[in-house]
Amino acid sequence: MGLGAQHPPRSISKLRGDSLKLHSIGRSSGLTRPVIGRISTSLLESKAVRADSVLFWKNAIPPVDVSGYLAVLTPDKNPSWQAEVPLVHSVSNLDYLTDGDVVSIGPNAFVRTLYRRDSSHNFILFTDQCNSYCLMCSQPPKPVDDSGRLREHYRLVDLIDKDTPALGITGGEPTLFKDDFIKFIDYCKAKLPSTALHILTNGRMFYYRRFAEQLGRIDHPKLMLGIPLYSDVDSEHDYIVQARGAFEETVLGLHHLARYNVPIEIRVVIHKQSYKRLPYLAEFISRNFPFASHVALMGLELTGFTNQNMDRLWIDPHDYQPQLEKAVGILSWSGLQVSIYNHQLCILDPTLWPYSRKSISDWKNSYVEECQDCIRMEQCGGFFQSGLLKRSAFISPFPPL
């Protein structure tokens, strides 16, 4: 649609709409153990395929035969039919589920969507544990033993569509599983050979050269590690991640990964503690990590620890545009690929628009009232759903030409 074309009216509820619900809770009968299965929205003839499947039945007419399925899932609150397999009913907000999606169902009828075949934002939350305690962590770490999750992760990989273009692995800190992490990446390579893996890690475990070597030896053809670096000054980086010595470990880890040909992306979250030295950090990156495949300069997500540390972190993105523009210029001039994530186009200087990406996962992406008549909304990264209550004072729609 051209810039001067008329856009159809959009409802404010759609613009502001709730984040996509990746979970629901219903009521169950016959479910005594956790189930992880691939969604089928119609009856399958093959019993072998049924053995890995959860039937998602939205038809008011009862299914003829559900034998062999792992379970039956339905939004019906009062199903008048009996199932030969575990039945989970009264689930809501899961209408988006379609054939090939993967869900986990607990004995308490808690349903989690683990994978959506038609989404480009699939990820595995590898662990809740972490060895950093970042001021702006969006997924606060928990000191729990979640080693049992590995079975779920392997099961999920077995069920994912082999043509899935990309899969994220995040946490917590996935590398804390050490050898089990290495084995899992090798398993992904074998089971999903054409699927790109993007792993979010603080990179500190790669301070140990042998660990970096083990990952490099897998020689995954489509692997990328996203590693944060928040300052060119060690004490500032360590303060932001709340871990003494983290800067040294991360910097050495980056070099060890490069030594073993593991592609890396450097990620910088911009906030009150990091924006002032952003141009200096850009120069530090260009001089010390010219091997980086990508540098992402990221807006703040207002969730998790960010809300607890708002006074220390929040700055209107409009106010750091000079530093951001200079940093992008340094990185680009150095030949590094650079992108701006989690920012709205109306905040960015027009010279930065070519670097802006729609990076927020679809299940938590939203827009605000001011966006309703903006002609650039389709190109804009929008907002995190969690960031709708506090945002830049300079949000302003682009009027029709």
TANOR-V81887 format. One record per pair of residues at least 12 apart in sequence whose C-alpha atoms are under 8 Angstrom apart, sorted by the first residue. I is the first residue (numbers start at 1). J is the second residue. D is the distance in Angstrom with one decimal. If there is no record, write none. Layout:
i,j,d
I,J,D
I,J,D
This chain:
i,j,d
3,375,6.2
3,376,7.6
3,400,6.9
3,401,6.7
4,375,7.8
4,400,5.6
4,401,5.1
5,400,7.7
6,400,7.9
7,373,7.8
7,375,7.5
9,372,7.7
9,373,7.9
10,372,6.3
11,372,7.8
12,368,7.6
12,369,6.1
12,372,7.1
15,366,6.2
15,367,4.9
15,368,5.9
15,369,6.9
15,371,7.7
15,372,7.1
16,366,5.9
16,367,5.6
16,368,5.5
16,369,7.2
17,366,6.7
18,366,7.9
18,385,7.3
19,363,5.5
19,364,4.8
19,365,6.8
19,366,7.4
19,385,6.3
20,362,7.7
20,363,4.5
20,364,6.4
21,93,6.2
21,94,7.2
21,363,7.2
22,94,7.6
22,112,5.9
22,113,5.1
22,114,7.9
22,363,7.7
23,93,7.9
23,94,7.6
23,110,7.3
23,111,5.4
23,112,4.3
23,113,5.9
24,91,6.0
24,92,6.2
24,93,6.8
24,94,7.2
24,110,6.0
24,111,5.2
24,112,6.7
25,90,7.8
25,91,5.8
25,92,7.6
25,108,8.0
25,109,5.6
25,110,4.3
25,111,5.8
26,88,6.3
26,89,5.6
26,90,4.8
26,91,4.5
26,92,7.7
26,109,5.3
26,110,6.6
26,111,7.8
27,88,5.5
27,89,5.4
27,90,6.1
27,91,7.6
27,108,7.5
27,109,5.5
28,86,7.2
28,87,5.6
28,88,4.3
28,89,6.2
28,107,7.6
28,108,7.2
28,109,5.6
29,86,5.9
29,87,5.4
29,88,6.6
30,85,7.0
30,86,4.5
30,87,6.5
31,86,4.9
31,87,7.1
31,88,8.0
31,106,7.9
31,107,5.4
31,109,7.9
32,107,5.3
33,106,6.7
33,107,5.4
34,104,7.1
34,105,5.6
34,106,4.5
34,107,5.7
35,70,6.9
35,71,7.7
35,104,5.6
35,105,5.1
35,106,6.5
36,102,7.1
36,103,5.7
36,104,4.4
36,105,6.4
36,152,7.7
36,155,7.5
36,156,7.6
37,52,5.4
37,53,4.8
37,54,5.4
37,70,6.9
37,102,5.6
37,103,5.7
37,104,6.7
37,159,7.3
38,52,6.1
38,53,4.5
38,54,5.7
38,99,7.5
38,100,5.6
38,101,5.7
38,102,4.4
38,103,6.6
38,159,6.4
39,53,5.7
39,54,5.0
39,55,6.0
39,56,6.4
39,97,7.4
39,98,6.4
39,99,5.2
39,100,5.4
39,101,5.2
39,102,5.8
39,103,7.1
40,53,6.3
40,54,6.0
40,55,4.9
40,56,5.9
40,98,6.9
40,99,4.8
40,100,6.8
41,55,5.9
41,56,5.0
41,57,6.1
41,98,6.4
41,99,5.9
42,55,7.1
42,56,7.6
42,57,7.3
43,55,7.4
43,63,7.7
43,65,7.9
43,66,7.6
47,68,5.9
47,69,8.0
50,68,5.5
50,69,4.8
50,70,7.3
51,68,5.6
51,69,5.4
51,70,6.1
52,69,7.1
52,70,6.6
52,159,7.9
53,69,5.7
53,70,5.8
53,71,7.6
54,69,5.9
54,70,5.5
54,71,5.1
54,72,5.7
54,73,6.9
55,69,6.8
55,71,6.5
55,72,4.7
55,73,6.0
56,72,6.1
56,73,4.7
56,74,5.8
57,72,7.0
57,73,6.2
57,74,5.1
57,75,7.8
58,74,5.8
58,75,6.5
58,76,7.3
60,76,7.7
62,80,7.9
62,81,6.2
66,83,6.9
66,84,6.5
66,85,7.0
67,84,6.0
67,85,6.6
68,85,7.5
69,85,6.7
70,85,6.8
70,86,7.2
71,85,5.6
71,86,4.7
71,87,5.8
71,88,7.4
72,85,7.0
72,86,6.3
72,87,4.9
72,88,6.1
73,87,6.2
73,88,4.9
73,89,5.9
73,91,7.7
74,87,8.0
74,88,6.4
74,89,4.8
74,90,6.5
74,91,6.4
75,89,5.5
75,90,4.6
75,91,4.6
75,92,5.9
76,89,5.8
76,90,5.3
76,91,7.5
77,89,6.0
77,90,4.3
77,91,7.8
78,90,7.6
88,109,6.3
97,116,7.4
98,116,7.9
98,117,8.0
99,117,7.9
100,116,7.3
100,117,5.8
100,160,7.6
100,161,6.9
101,113,7.7
101,114,7.8
101,115,5.4
101,116,4.5
101,117,5.3
101,160,7.8
102,114,5.5
102,115,5.0
102,116,6.6
102,156,7.4
102,159,7.2
102,160,7.4
103,115,7.0
114,156,7.6
115,160,7.3
117,160,7.7
117,161,6.9
117,164,7.1
119,362,7.9
120,165,7.6
120,166,6.8
121,166,7.9
121,167,7.3
121,168,7.5
121,361,5.6
121,362,6.8
122,166,7.4
122,167,5.4
122,168,6.1
123,167,5.4
123,168,4.1
123,169,5.4
123,170,7.0
124,153,7.2
124,167,7.6
124,168,6.1
124,169,4.8
124,170,6.2
125,169,6.2
125,170,5.1
125,171,5.1
125,172,7.7
126,149,7.4
126,150,7.7
126,153,7.5
126,169,6.4
126,170,5.7
126,171,5.3
126,172,7.2
126,173,7.7
126,174,5.6
127,146,6.5
127,147,7.9
127,149,7.6
127,170,7.6
127,171,4.9
127,172,5.2
127,173,6.5
127,174,6.1
128,140,7.6
128,141,5.1
128,142,5.4
128,143,7.5
128,144,7.2
128,146,7.4
128,171,5.6
128,172,4.4
128,173,7.3
129,141,5.1
129,142,5.4
129,143,5.8
129,144,6.7
129,171,7.2
129,172,4.8
129,173,6.1
129,176,7.7
130,142,7.6
130,171,7.6
130,172,4.7
130,173,4.7
130,176,7.4
131,173,7.0
131,176,7.9
131,243,7.7
132,202,7.9
132,241,5.7
132,242,6.2
132,243,5.7
133,241,5.5
133,242,5.2
133,243,6.9
134,240,5.7
134,241,3.8
134,242,5.7
134,305,7.7
135,240,5.7
135,241,6.3
135,242,7.1
135,305,5.9
135,306,6.4
135,309,6.6
135,313,8.0
136,300,7.7
136,301,7.7
136,303,7.9
136,304,7.0
136,305,5.1
136,306,4.3
136,309,7.3
136,313,7.6
137,303,7.8
137,304,5.9
137,305,5.3
137,306,6.5
138,301,6.8
138,302,7.6
138,303,5.3
138,304,4.4
138,305,6.3
138,306,7.0
139,171,7.3
139,172,6.9
139,304,5.8
139,305,7.9
140,172,7.5
140,304,5.9
140,305,6.5
141,172,5.7
154,184,7.6
157,188,6.9
157,191,7.1
157,192,7.6
158,191,6.9
162,191,7.6
162,192,5.6
162,193,7.9
162,194,7.4
162,195,7.5
163,192,7.9
163,194,6.8
163,195,7.0
164,192,8.0
164,194,7.6
164,195,5.7
165,194,6.9
165,195,4.8
165,196,6.1
166,195,5.0
166,196,4.4
166,197,5.9
166,198,7.5
167,195,6.8
167,196,6.2
167,197,5.1
167,198,6.3
168,197,5.8
168,198,4.7
168,199,5.7
168,200,7.6
169,197,7.2
169,198,6.2
169,199,4.6
169,200,6.2
170,199,6.0
170,200,5.0
170,201,7.0
171,200,7.4
171,201,7.8
173,200,7.8
173,201,5.8
173,202,7.0
174,200,7.9
174,201,6.6
175,201,7.1
175,205,6.6
176,205,7.5
178,211,7.8
182,214,7.1
182,215,6.1
185,218,7.9
186,218,6.1
186,220,7.7
189,220,6.2
193,221,8.0
194,222,7.6
195,222,7.0
196,221,7.9
196,222,4.6
196,223,5.9
196,224,7.9
197,222,6.2
197,223,4.9
197,224,6.3
198,223,6.1
198,224,4.9
198,225,5.9
198,226,7.0
199,223,7.8
199,224,6.2
199,225,4.8
199,226,5.9
200,225,6.0
200,226,4.8
200,227,6.4
201,225,6.8
201,226,6.2
201,227,5.5
201,228,7.7
202,226,7.9
202,227,5.2
202,228,5.9
202,250,7.0
203,227,5.7
203,228,7.8
203,249,7.6
203,250,5.3
203,253,5.9
203,254,7.0
204,246,6.6
204,249,5.0
204,250,4.8
204,253,6.1
205,249,7.5
205,253,7.0
206,249,7.5
206,250,7.5
206,252,7.4
206,253,4.2
206,254,7.3
206,256,6.7
206,257,7.0
207,249,5.0
207,250,6.7
207,251,7.9
207,252,5.4
207,253,4.2
207,256,7.2
208,253,7.2
209,253,7.5
209,256,5.8
212,253,7.5
212,256,6.0
212,257,5.4
212,260,6.9
213,256,7.7
213,257,7.4
213,260,5.8
215,262,7.6
216,257,7.3
216,260,5.1
216,261,6.2
216,262,5.6
217,260,7.6
219,262,8.0
223,262,7.4
223,263,6.6
224,262,7.2
224,263,5.1
224,264,5.4
224,265,6.8
225,262,7.8
225,263,6.4
225,264,4.7
225,265,5.9
226,264,6.0
226,265,4.6
226,266,5.9
226,267,6.3
227,264,7.1
227,265,6.1
227,266,5.1
227,267,5.7
228,266,5.6
228,267,4.4
228,268,5.7
228,269,7.8
229,247,7.8
229,250,7.7
229,266,6.5
229,267,6.2
229,268,5.7
230,267,8.0
230,268,5.5
230,269,6.8
230,274,6.2
230,281,7.6
231,274,6.5
231,277,6.8
231,278,7.3
231,281,5.6
232,277,7.6
232,280,6.7
232,281,4.9
232,284,6.1
234,247,5.3
234,248,7.2
235,247,7.8
236,273,7.9
240,273,7.3
254,289,7.9
255,289,7.7
258,291,7.0
263,292,7.0
263,293,6.2
264,292,5.5
264,293,5.8
264,294,7.1
265,292,5.8
265,293,5.6
265,294,4.7
265,295,5.6
265,296,7.3
266,292,6.9
266,294,6.4
266,295,4.8
266,296,6.3
267,295,5.9
267,296,4.8
267,297,6.2
267,298,7.2
268,295,7.8
268,296,6.2
268,297,4.9
268,298,5.8
269,297,6.2
269,298,4.6
269,299,5.9
269,300,6.3
270,297,7.0
270,298,5.9
270,299,5.6
270,300,6.4
271,299,7.5
271,300,6.6
271,313,5.2
271,314,6.0
271,315,6.1
272,312,6.5
272,313,4.7
272,314,5.8
272,315,5.5
273,312,7.1
273,313,6.3
275,320,6.5
275,323,6.8
275,324,7.8
276,320,7.9
276,323,6.9
277,323,7.8
278,323,6.0
278,324,6.8
278,327,6.1
279,323,6.0
279,324,7.3
279,326,5.9
279,327,4.3
279,330,7.3
280,327,7.7
281,327,7.8
282,327,5.3
282,328,7.6
282,330,6.3
282,331,5.9
283,327,7.7
283,330,6.4
283,331,7.1
285,331,7.9
286,330,7.7
286,331,6.1
286,334,6.1
286,336,7.4
290,336,7.1
292,336,7.2
293,336,7.2
293,337,6.7
294,336,6.5
294,337,4.9
294,338,5.8
294,339,7.7
295,336,7.2
295,337,6.2
295,338,4.7
295,339,6.4
296,338,5.9
296,339,4.9
296,340,5.8
296,341,6.6
297,338,7.6
297,339,6.2
297,340,4.9
297,341,6.0
298,340,5.9
298,341,4.6
298,342,5.8
298,343,7.5
299,317,7.8
299,341,6.2
299,342,4.8
299,343,5.9
300,342,7.3
301,384,6.6
301,386,7.3
301,387,6.7
302,384,7.7
302,386,5.7
302,387,5.2
303,386,6.1
303,387,7.7
316,391,7.3
316,392,5.2
316,393,7.3
317,347,7.0
317,392,6.4
318,347,5.7
318,348,7.3
318,392,6.9
318,394,6.9
321,348,6.9
321,349,7.1
325,349,7.7
325,351,7.9
325,352,6.8
328,352,7.9
338,355,6.7
339,355,4.8
339,356,5.9
339,357,6.6
340,355,5.6
340,356,4.6
340,357,6.1
341,356,6.2
341,357,5.6
341,358,6.9
341,359,5.6
341,360,7.7
341,381,7.5
342,357,7.7
342,358,7.3
342,359,6.2
342,360,6.3
342,381,6.0
342,382,7.2
342,383,6.9
342,384,7.8
343,356,7.3
343,380,7.9
343,381,6.0
343,382,6.9
343,383,7.5
344,380,5.8
344,381,5.6
344,382,5.6
344,383,7.4
344,395,7.9
345,376,7.9
345,380,5.6
345,381,7.4
346,394,7.6
346,395,6.1
346,396,6.0
346,397,6.9
346,398,7.3
347,392,7.8
347,394,6.5
347,395,6.5
356,380,8.0
356,381,7.6
357,380,7.6
357,381,6.2
358,379,7.3
358,380,6.4
358,381,4.1
358,382,7.5
359,381,6.3
360,381,6.8
360,382,7.7
360,383,7.5
360,384,6.8
364,384,5.8
364,385,5.4
364,386,7.9
365,382,6.6
365,383,5.8
365,384,5.1
365,385,5.7
366,382,6.0
366,383,5.2
366,384,6.1
366,385,5.5
367,382,5.4
367,383,5.7
367,385,8.0
367,388,7.9
368,383,8.0
368,388,7.0
370,395,7.2
370,396,6.4
370,397,6.0
371,396,7.6
371,397,5.7
372,397,7.9
373,397,6.6
373,398,7.7
373,399,7.1
374,397,4.5
374,398,4.9
374,399,5.9
374,400,7.5
375,397,7.5
375,398,5.8
375,399,6.3
375,400,6.0
376,397,8.0
376,398,6.6
